[in-house]
């Protein structure tokens, strides 16, 4: 199975196991979709990859200005849900959408677990391939 298939499997597993997760997308730091869960269309994945990359960039800029160190996660809380963005090593990110009923702590914990697993799949040579 190609690395992107393994990554898609991990994203689908997250979506399947946690009922409040609507979808998940892995993206490059420059906003290109690397993989997505089945809950999101290709076009939706492309759109969210660009949005999540922008959020990540803004968070990094704020951290630099505030001398805040590494940015672990960015959370956008909306009336009807959440968007979580976290780094998957250097050069890629994970974006996860969850319903308003979600427990942000649980989502953050599960994302951290997925980031550990995805970091093993998403090596620098694989990033070049996609």
Wavefront OBJ file of the C-alpha trace (Angstrom):
o trace
v 0.000 0.000 0.000
v 1.441 3.445 -0.860
v 2.199 5.776 2.072
v -0.762 8.037 1.260
v -3.022 4.979 1.495
v -1.649 4.243 4.967
v -2.267 7.840 5.966
v -5.807 7.726 4.586
v -6.378 4.575 6.628
v -5.276 6.392 9.806
v -7.577 9.336 9.044
v -10.536 7.040 8.332
v -9.825 5.163 11.557
v -9.995 8.417 13.548
v -13.270 9.389 11.859
v -14.733 5.929 12.456
v -13.709 5.575 16.108
v -14.814 9.001 17.362
v -18.433 9.781 16.565
v -17.995 13.554 16.952
v -15.226 13.688 14.319
v -16.700 14.724 10.980
v -13.551 14.391 8.871
v -9.767 14.664 8.931
v -7.205 15.925 6.407
v -3.416 15.625 6.277
v -1.772 18.521 4.486
v 1.603 19.948 3.625
v 2.655 23.173 5.324
v 2.100 25.001 2.038
v -1.560 23.938 1.957
v -1.589 20.915 -0.348
v -3.844 18.013 0.583
v -1.871 14.818 1.230
v -4.721 12.544 2.347
v -8.255 12.823 3.717
v -10.834 10.707 5.464
v -13.856 9.432 3.586
v -16.120 12.026 5.239
v -14.784 14.774 2.969
v -14.761 15.225 -0.811
v -11.544 15.850 -2.759
v -12.585 19.459 -3.353
v -13.451 19.891 0.319
v -10.078 18.439 1.267
v -8.295 20.904 -1.011
v -10.244 23.813 0.499
v -9.657 22.756 4.101
v -5.964 22.090 3.431
v -5.574 25.709 2.306
v -7.576 27.033 5.288
v -5.714 24.884 7.831
v -2.358 25.912 6.374
v -3.366 29.547 6.832
v -4.391 28.969 10.460
v -1.117 27.165 11.135
v 0.857 30.024 9.597
v -1.024 32.616 11.679
v -0.411 30.614 14.861
v 3.306 30.347 14.070
v 3.460 34.106 13.459
v 1.759 34.798 16.787
v 4.138 32.429 18.552
v 7.189 34.111 17.036
v 5.904 37.552 18.049
v 5.123 36.397 21.588
v 8.271 34.228 21.923
v 5.858 31.389 22.629
v 7.939 28.481 21.363
v 6.513 25.584 19.379
v 2.857 25.714 18.357
v 1.325 22.382 19.280
v -2.235 22.929 18.153
v -4.630 25.569 16.875
v -8.317 25.250 17.765
v -11.082 27.231 16.090
v -14.261 27.069 18.173
v -17.438 27.866 16.230
v -21.127 27.804 17.164
v -21.622 24.438 15.492
v -18.242 22.761 15.798
v -14.477 22.849 16.034
v -11.549 22.844 13.652
v -8.305 21.501 15.132
v -4.953 21.934 13.361
v -1.753 20.258 14.600
v 1.701 19.680 13.145
v 2.704 16.212 11.945
v 6.433 16.653 12.216
v 8.210 19.136 10.033
v 6.400 20.234 6.893
v 2.935 18.725 7.330
v -0.200 19.141 9.435
v -3.370 17.405 10.494
v -6.755 19.159 10.394
v -9.759 17.613 12.128
v -13.348 18.871 12.186
v -15.597 17.897 15.065
v -19.163 18.643 16.079
v -20.041 21.115 18.829
v -20.784 18.140 21.103
v -17.156 16.997 20.921
v -14.878 16.949 23.938
v -11.926 19.111 22.793
v -9.568 17.383 25.240
v -10.422 13.956 23.864
v -10.074 15.146 20.257
v -6.687 16.716 21.073
v -5.543 13.481 22.747
v -6.635 11.334 19.794
v -4.990 13.746 17.360
v -1.721 13.493 19.299
v -1.905 9.706 19.018
v -2.597 9.957 15.286
v 0.249 12.461 14.811
v 2.663 9.961 16.375
v 1.467 7.207 14.047
v 1.291 9.475 10.979
v 4.789 10.820 11.599
v 6.082 7.287 11.043
v 4.183 7.048 7.738
v 4.769 10.589 6.517
v 8.532 10.620 6.024
v 10.260 13.436 4.074
v 10.678 11.240 0.920
v 6.939 10.481 0.985
v 6.139 14.208 1.195
v 8.167 14.723 -1.974
v 6.179 11.963 -3.735
v 2.808 13.644 -3.172
l 1 2 3 4 5 6 7 8 9 10 11 12 13 14 15 16 17 18 19 20 21 22 23 24 25 26 27 28 29 30 31 32 33 34 35 36 37 38 39 40 41 42 43 44 45 46 47 48 49 50 51 52 53 54 55 56 57 58 59 60 61 62 63 64 65 66 67 68 69 70 71 72 73 74 75 76 77 78 79 80 81 82 83 84 85 86 87 88 89 90 91 92 93 94 95 96 97 98 99 100 101 102 103 104 105 106 107 108 109 110 111 112 113 114 115 116 117 118 119 120 121 122 123 124 125 126 127 128 129 130
